[in-house]
């Protein structure tokens, strides 16, 4: 199996786009299906076995909340 290159990026979405993605995510979580999303040209499939967490960061006058999904590739 070919190893995927390391990657760390952020993608901004409009409110309308984000609402649509969150609705699809909620539907997948409720039905136990994997969630698929394309980020900066790469299609990502978040498997139903993924774990979820919320992270809060504060530095100076900036704050950030991240919804994270983690899983080991098989």
C-alpha positions as CSV (number, residue, x, y, z in Angstrom):
1,X,0.0,0.0,0.0
2,X,1.3,3.4,-1.0
3,X,1.9,5.7,2.0
4,X,0.1,9.0,2.0
5,X,2.2,12.1,2.4
6,X,1.9,14.0,5.7
7,X,-0.4,17.0,5.4
8,X,-1.6,19.8,7.7
9,X,-3.9,22.5,6.3
10,X,-7.0,24.5,7.0
11,X,-9.9,25.2,4.6
12,X,-12.3,28.0,5.2
13,X,-16.0,27.6,4.3
14,X,-18.9,30.0,4.1
15,X,-21.6,29.7,6.8
16,X,-23.9,28.0,4.2
17,X,-21.2,25.5,3.2
18,X,-20.4,24.7,6.8
19,X,-24.0,24.2,7.7
20,X,-24.4,21.8,4.8
21,X,-21.3,19.8,5.9
22,X,-22.4,19.7,9.5
23,X,-25.9,18.4,8.5
24,X,-24.3,15.6,6.4
25,X,-21.9,14.8,9.3
26,X,-24.8,14.5,11.8
27,X,-26.7,12.3,9.4
28,X,-23.7,10.0,9.1
29,X,-23.1,9.9,12.8
30,X,-26.7,9.0,13.5
31,X,-26.8,6.2,10.9
32,X,-23.3,4.8,11.6
33,X,-22.1,5.5,8.1
34,X,-18.7,6.9,7.1
35,X,-18.5,10.7,6.4
36,X,-17.0,11.8,3.2
37,X,-15.6,15.3,2.6
38,X,-13.2,16.8,0.0
39,X,-10.6,19.2,1.5
40,X,-8.3,21.1,-0.8
41,X,-8.7,18.6,-3.6
42,X,-8.4,15.4,-1.6
43,X,-11.4,13.2,-0.8
44,X,-11.4,12.1,2.8
45,X,-13.5,9.3,4.2
46,X,-14.0,9.5,8.0
47,X,-14.9,5.9,9.0
48,X,-17.6,5.2,11.5
49,X,-15.0,3.8,13.9
50,X,-13.3,7.3,14.3
51,X,-13.2,8.9,17.7
52,X,-14.3,12.5,18.1
53,X,-13.1,15.3,20.4
54,X,-13.4,19.1,20.7
55,X,-10.3,21.1,21.3
56,X,-10.1,24.7,22.6
57,X,-6.9,26.8,22.1
58,X,-6.2,30.3,23.4
59,X,-3.1,32.3,22.6
60,X,-2.9,36.1,23.2
61,X,-6.2,37.6,22.0
62,X,-7.0,34.6,19.6
63,X,-9.3,31.7,20.5
64,X,-9.9,28.6,18.4
65,X,-12.4,25.7,18.7
66,X,-11.7,22.6,16.6
67,X,-14.0,19.6,16.1
68,X,-11.6,16.7,15.5
69,X,-12.0,13.2,14.1
70,X,-9.2,10.7,14.6
71,X,-8.7,7.2,13.3
72,X,-5.9,4.8,12.2
73,X,-5.7,4.1,8.5
74,X,-6.0,0.4,7.7
